[in-house]
Amino acid sequence: MPTYVMVLPDQGLNAEQLLAAVHDRLGRDGLYVLVDDMGVTEATAFGVRAPADDASAVALYELPYDAGPLLSFERFADVIAGGSAKAAERAEAARAENDRAGGDVPKMHIDPVDRDNQSFVTGIALTGVPLLIICVSPYVRRWWRRRRPAPAADGNPKGTSKGPGKRPSKGPATGRGKAYPVERAVEAAPRRPSAARLTSHLTPFRVEAAIALLAAVAIALGATLVFDQTTSSPAPPPTAADLSSRVERVAEGLRESGPVYSDPESPRPLDSAQTRELGARIAKFDRGPVFVALVPQLTEDESEGEPELFLEAVRQKIGEKGERGVYVVADPLGGSIDVVTYDVRIDADLVAFDLPDSIRYGDDDDRSGDHQLGKRLDALMTFLDKAPRTARPQTSSLGMDDAPDPVEANALSPLFSGDFWPGLMVGAVAAGLVFGLVAALLGILRLAVPGLRRSRTTTTPPSADTSFPAPPDPSLGYLRRTARDELDVLARAFDQDAALLPESAVRTRVWDCLDTATLLVDRDPDGHIDDDTTPADLAAAIVLARVGRAALAGLDKACCGLNPLHGPATGWRDAQYAPGDQRLRTIPVCAECRVLVEVQPRLAYTLRLTLPAAGRGGRVPYEEASGPLSAVRDGIPQLIRQVREHVGVQ
C-alpha cells in the first residue's frame, strides 16, 4: 500500500494532527507514519486497511526503549506485512508481556555509567581472582598437609598399635621398644617414575602461579568479548554534511536575504513590518555589520545549544576568513537573545557582561507566544547605538571550546580505563579479605575438629623402605619451617628416650646431630631460628635432625646422595649425577630416589637437591652451596666436624 514516512524531531502531542494535516495537504490515501529519534511515534491509515495501531503497539512493547528509530520502523513494517489478524495477536501478547514485566524492559545499549561499572568489575576480577588462587590455594594445601593424623579406634595414631612390642601397621620400625608411625611405604615391585618426578621443577606453587596467570588472561579476554559495546546510542554517527547543513542554511540566508534570517521550520516571532523596521535600524548602525538569526538553540543541535559556538560557525561560513560585525541569535522557542561582537568599536566587556537581562532573557511574567522578541531586538539596537565607541576594534567572544564531537559524545570509553584502575586496587583488597576469612574458617575448623589439629611436624621417622619427603627445589620458607619442625621433634624425641639410651654410640650420634644443628641455625641462642640463616645452613640442619631421628629408629647409614633431605640411603646405585655427565656414578640413594634411578638412571640428576642462591637469585646444587653442607657426601661425622668448624666450636 502507499506509505508515507516522515522523520522529524519529537512533535509532542501534535503528532496525530500533523499526519492529518500532511494527508490533507498531499491529498493521497495511504499509510502515514511519523518517526522521531525514539522510534515510530504515530501511524494512521487514510483510505486503506492497515493494522497501524497494532503495529505501533508491537514496535513499542516488544523492543527496548533505546532500540532506535530504524529497528523500531523495521519491526513496525514486519507487523504490517503480516496482516491484521497476526498483528492483533502479536500486539495483545506484547501488551501482556509488558504488563507482566511491569514495563521493565532490558536496555539494548549501555550508558557511560554502565561502562564504568563494567570497567570496575573487570578490574576487581582481574586482580582478585589471580590473587585468590596464588594465596588461598597454597595456604589450603599446606593446611591440609599439616593436619594431625586422625586417631585410630584404640586411641593411638594410625600406623601404631597399643601393646608393647607390637609392630606398626604400615611396615617395620625399630627403636628400643618404641614404635613410630610410618608416613608411607614404597611398594616392593618396581614402578615407573611419575610425570611430576620427571618434571621436578613443576612445583605446586608454579602450577598455581600458571593457573593464576591463565585466569587473568581469560578474564581480560572474556571481558573484552562480553563487554563489547562501543556506543551508547543506536543512532549512526552524523556526517560532515549533517553537521554543517543548518549553519550553511543560516549563512546563505544572511548573505542573500539581508541581515535578518528567520528559521522557516520554527515559529515566526517577527512579522513583515517588524522585520523591515529591524533591518532599517541595522542599516543605520555605523560600527559595523549586524547579523540577526532567529534560530532555536537546542541541546540536540550540532552546537549542543551553545549560542557562541553557533554564531562562530555562522561567521566562518559568511566570509572566507570570518566576517567582522555584531552577531545576534534570538531563540524563537526559548526567547533568549545572545550577542557576540567581532572586531567592532564597541566595548567587548559591556556586550559580554553588562547586557541587561530585560534584553537577554525578557520579562519572566511575559506569556506572549513571540517572547516580545521584536521589541527586545529593537532595545538591543538602542543599547548598541549608545555603547561607548572604543579606539580600537574589540571582540567580545569568550573563546569557547571547540564544537562538540557527536561521535565522541555517543562513544563509550575503553573497557580498560576509567574505573578499571580503582577496580584493580579494590580487587587486591577484596582478595586479602577473602584470604583472611578463609584462614579464619580453617583455623576454627582445625580447633573444632580434633582430627584436623596441626601437627608439629610434617614427617615421621623412616623405616628401611621409606624416606623423608622433600622436594628437589625447596624454597627458603620451606627450609625454615622444616628446620624448625625437625629440630622440635628431635629434641622432644631425645628427651623422651634419654632414659632408654645409655652411654652409647646411638646416644652420642643423636646428641651430636641435635647440638650441631641447633648451633647452625640458632647462634644467639634464643630458641628461634636466626633470620640471617642461609638456605645451605638450613638444609644442613634439616639433614642433621633427620639423621638423628633415623638413628633413634635404628637406622645409621649414609644420606641420600641425590637429595640429603630424604635422610638415610637404602643402597647404592649407578646414576647420572649431573646433566653433562657421560658416565654413571655409583651413589647412595634413598628408597624414593631408587625408584627412578632403577628405571631411568640417566634422569637421576632431576632429583638432585638445589638451593636458593643467597643474594643473587637462581639456584645452585647443594654441594656447590657455601657452608658445611657439601661435607654430607663424606659422611655424617665429617658433616658434624665441618659444622663445628663453621660456627667456631671445637
C-alpha positions, -999 to 999 in steps of 0.1 A, spaced: 0 0 0 12 36 -4 32 45 26 45 80 36 72 82 63 82 114 80 113 115 101 111 146 123 121 157 158 97 150 186 64 166 178 49 160 213 11 160 213 8 173 178 18 141 161 -17 129 151 -27 164 139 5 166 119 -2 134 100 -38 145 93 -26 179 80 0 164 58 -26 140 44 -50 168 37 -23 189 20 -10 159 0 -44 146 -9 -33 110 -12 -46 79 6 -22 55 23 -4 47 55 12 78 71 40 71 96 58 96 119 92 86 132 112 106 157 145 100 175 130 72 196 111 52 170 76 50 154 56 76 174 24 78 154 8 59 124 -25 65 107 -42 48 78 -61 71 54 -84 53 29 -66 19 33 -69 -10 56 -38 -15 77 -32 -25 114 -14 7 122 -23 8 159 -13 -28 165 19 -24 146 27 7 167 20 -13 199 43 -42 189 71 -18 180 66 0 213 63 -30 237 85 -57 220 116 -36 217 137 -18 244 131 19 246 166 26 233 163 3 202 163 34 180 141 45 151 155 22 124 149 -10 143 115 3 155 104 10 119 116 -24 108 95 -41 134 66 -19 125 68 -28 88 71 -66 96 39 -64 116 21 -45 88 32 -71 63 19 -99 84 -17 -89 82 -43 -76 106 -51 -110 123 -15 -117 133 -9 -81 142 -37 -81 167 -25 -113 183 11 -101 185 1 -67 199 -20 -84 226 9 -107 235 33 -77 236 10 -58 259 5 -87 282 42 -94 285 49 -57 292 23 -58 320 39 -89 335 74 -73 334 60 -41 349 73 -21 320 109 -31 329 124 -40 295 162 -45 294 181 -19 276 197 -26 243 226 -1 248 246 8 278 254 43 290 287 57 304 277 47 339 272 11 329 306 11 312 322 25 343 306 -4 363 319 -29 337 354 -15 340 352 -16 378 341 -52 379 367 -62 353 394 -46 374 382 -63 406 381 -97 388 415 -92 371 434 -88 404 410 -105 429 408 -140 412 445 -145 404 455 -133 439 430 -156 455 444 -185 435 480 -176 445 472 -170 482 444 -194 491 454 -225 472 489 -228 488 475 -220 522 448 -247 519 474 -271 506 498 -265 535 469 -266 560 458 -300 547 493 -314 548 500 -302 584 468 -317 598 474 -342 626 467 -379 617 433 -389 629 435 -413 659 426 -450 654 399 -468 673 423 -477 702 433 -440 707 467 -444 692 478 -427 659 472 -446 627 500 -470 619 509 -479 656 495 -504 680 488 -501 717 506 -530 732 544 -533 738 564 -550 712 537 -546 686 548 -536 651 533 -507 631 505 -515 607 524 -500 578 557 -516 578 586 -523 601 600 -498 625 625 -503 654 636 -482 682 641 -496 717 607 -509 723 591 -478 709 570 -479 677 569 -449 653 542 -443 627 554 -446 591 542 -420 567 542 -441 536 558 -472 522 573 -479 488 559 -509 470 583 -537 465 576 -540 428 594 -516 406 572 -487 394 576 -462 366 585 -427 376 556 -403 376 554 -372 353 558 -350 384 591 -367 392 603 -364 356 594 -327 357 607 -320 391 607 -282 386 569 -282 381 562 -274 418 527 -269 431 533 -232 436 545 -228 400 514 -246 388 492 -223 409 510 -193 395 505 -205 360 468 -211 367 465 -176 382 482 -162 350 458 -181 328 428 -169 349 439 -133 345 443 -138 307 409 -155 305 393 -127 325 408 -100 303 398 -117 271 364 -127 284 357 -92 295 365 -78 261 342 -103 245 313 -99 269 316 -61 273 320 -54 236 297 -24 234 313 7 217 285 32 216 257 43 239 232 51 211 217 33 182 220 65 161 245 63 133 273 90 136 263 121 116 282 131 85 300 164 80 271 174 58 247 167 86 266 188 110 270 218 87 236 219 69 219 242 94 248 266 96 251 267 58 214 274 55 216 303 80 247 318 65 233 316 30 201 333 42 221 361 58 241 367 27 213 367 2 182 378 22 196 406 43 208 409 79 177 392 95 172 355 90 142 336 104 142 298 105 113 286 82 107 255 103 103 274 136 77 299 149 79 333 133 82 358 162 86 388 138 60 398 113 70 416 80 67 451 94 89 442 124 115 426 101 116 457 79 119 480 109 148 459 124 165 459 90 163 496 88 179 501 122 207 477 113 214 497 81 218 529 102 243 512 126 278 527 118 300 504 140 300 475 115 276 450 100 249 434 122 236 398 116 205 386 133 195 349 132 161 338 147 170 301 151 163 277 180 192 267 203 186 232 214 209 207 231 202 183 202 218 207 177 253 203 163 264 231 188 246 214 217 227 247 224 258 269 228 249 302 210 285 314 208 296 281 190 267 285 166 275 322 159 312 314 153 303 287 128 279 311 110 306 339 109 331 314 94 306 305 67 296 341 58 332 352 49 362 333 38 381 343 69 351 352 90 331 384 86 336 411 113 305 426 129 278 421 156 262 386 155 229 381 173 210 348 177 174 350 191 158 318 201 121 318 190 114 288 212 131 298 244 131 336 239 168 342 248 190 367 229 228 363 227 252 388 212 289 383 201 310 411 186 340 405 163 364 434 156 340 463 161 344 495 180 322 485 209 334 478 245 336 440 245 330 436 283 299 457 280 284 434 255 296 402 272 288 410 308 266 441 310 238 434 285 206 440 305 186 409 315 155 425 300 171 423 266 189 390 271 161 370 288 130 392 286 103 396 313 97 365 334 60 373 336 57 375 298 32 349 285 32 360 248 40 334 222 66 356 205 85 364 237 83 400 226 114 394 205 106 423 181 105 448 210 136 433 227 157 433 194 148 470 189 160 476 225 192 458 217 199 481 187 194 511 210 218 496 235 244 491 208 239 526 195 245 541 229 275 518 237 308 538 241 330 538 209 364 523 215 397 535 200 404 500 185 381 472 174 373 447 201 359 412 202 335 400 229 339 363 222 348 344 254 368 318 235 345 289 239 358 253 235 358 236 201 325 224 188 314 191 204 321 159 185 288 139 183 307 107 175 326 110 208 295 120 226 279 86 219 312 66 221 318 46 252 352 48 269 375 18 265 369 -10 289 404 -8 305 401 28 315 383 50 340 371 29 370 392 0 358 422 12 378 403 17 411 388 -17 405 423 -32 404 430 -19 439 396 -30 452 402 -64 438 435 -67 457 419 -56 489 389 -80 484 413 -109 478 431 -101 510 398 -100 529 386 -133 514 420 -149 522 417 -137 558 382 -151 560 394 -185 546 423 -186 570 400 -178 599 375 -205 589 402 -231 585 417 -221 619 383 -225 635 378 -259 618 412 -271 630 403 -262 666 368 -277 663 377 -310 647 404 -329 667 415 -349 637 425 -317 619 446 -301 645 480 -291 633 509 -314 639 542 -301 650 559 -318 621 551 -330 586 573 -361 585 578 -393 605 609 -414 611 617 -436 581 618 -473 580 641 -494 559 619 -490 529 609 -453 532 624 -419 532 617 -384 544 597 -365 518 613 -334 504 612 -315 471 643 -312 449 640 -274 448 627 -263 482 620 -226 489 636 -206 517 602 -206 535 600 -244 533 635 -248 546 629 -225 576 596 -243 585 610 -278 581 642 -270 601 621 -256 629 597 -286 630 625 -312 626 646 -297 655 615 -296 677 606 -332 671 642 -344 675 645 -325 708 613 -340 722 622 -375 710 656 -373 725 642 -361 759 617 -389 759 642 -416 750 671 -403 771 664 -428 799 663 -457 775 696 -447 758 726 -454 779 760 -440 771 763 -455 736 772 -446 701 735 -441 692 730 -416 721 762 -398 711 752 -396 675 717 -382 683 731 -357 707 758 -346 682 732 -341 655 709 -321 677 737 -300 691 753 -291 658 720 -285 640 710 -261 668 743 -243 667 740 -239 630 706 -221 629 703 -206 664 736 -189 673 721 -163 696 708 -186 712 672 -175 718 652 -206 709 644 -194 674 659 -198 640 680 -168 631 667 -145 604 700 -145 586 705 -182 583 714 -192 548 695 -218 528 725 -241 529 727 -239 567 690 -246 570 693 -276 547 723 -289 568 703 -285 600 674 -305 584 698 -332 573 713 -335 608 679 -335 625 666 -363 603 698 -383 606 693 -380 644 657 -392 641 667 -420 619 693 -431 645 666 -432 671 647 -455 648 677 -478 645 689 -465 611 726 -454 608 735 -451 571 748 -425 547 725 -399 534 709 -400 500 734 -386 475 708 -370 453 688 -353 480 703 -354 515 669 -341 529 655 -375 522 675 -390 550 694 -423 551 701 -442 519 688 -477 513 715 -488 489 740 -478 462 730 -474 425 746 -462 393 731 -429 382 738 -398 361 746 -373 388 748 -342 366 732 -333 332 766 -332 314 780 -365 328 788 -391 302 795 -418 328 772 -431 355 784 -427 391 777 -451 420 760 -431 447 739 -438 478 701 -434 472 671 -435 494 640 -456 487 622 -428 469 650 -419 446 658 -456 440 625 -460 421 636 -435 394 672 -445 393 664 -482 387 641 -473 358 658 -442 343 693 -438 357 701 -410 333 673 -389 346 686 -392 382 700 -356 381 664 -343 380 661 -353 417 694 -336 428 688 -311 456 692 -274 446 690 -245 470 682 -208 466 713 -189 458 719 -163 485 718 -127 474 719 -133 436 688 -152 427 686 -185 409 695 -219 424 727 -239 430 733 -276 436 736 -284 473 773 -295 470 782 -261 455 765 -240 481 787 -222 506 788 -238 541 794 -272 555 765 -289 537 787 -303 510 806 -324 536 775 -347 539 789 -367 509 818 -377 531 795 -390 559 777 -376 589 808 -375 612 825 -353 587 794 -331 584 793 -326 622 830 -317 622 826 -292 594 796 -276 611 815 -271 644 844 -255 625 819 -234 606 804 -220 638 837 -218 656 830 -245 682 855 -274 689 
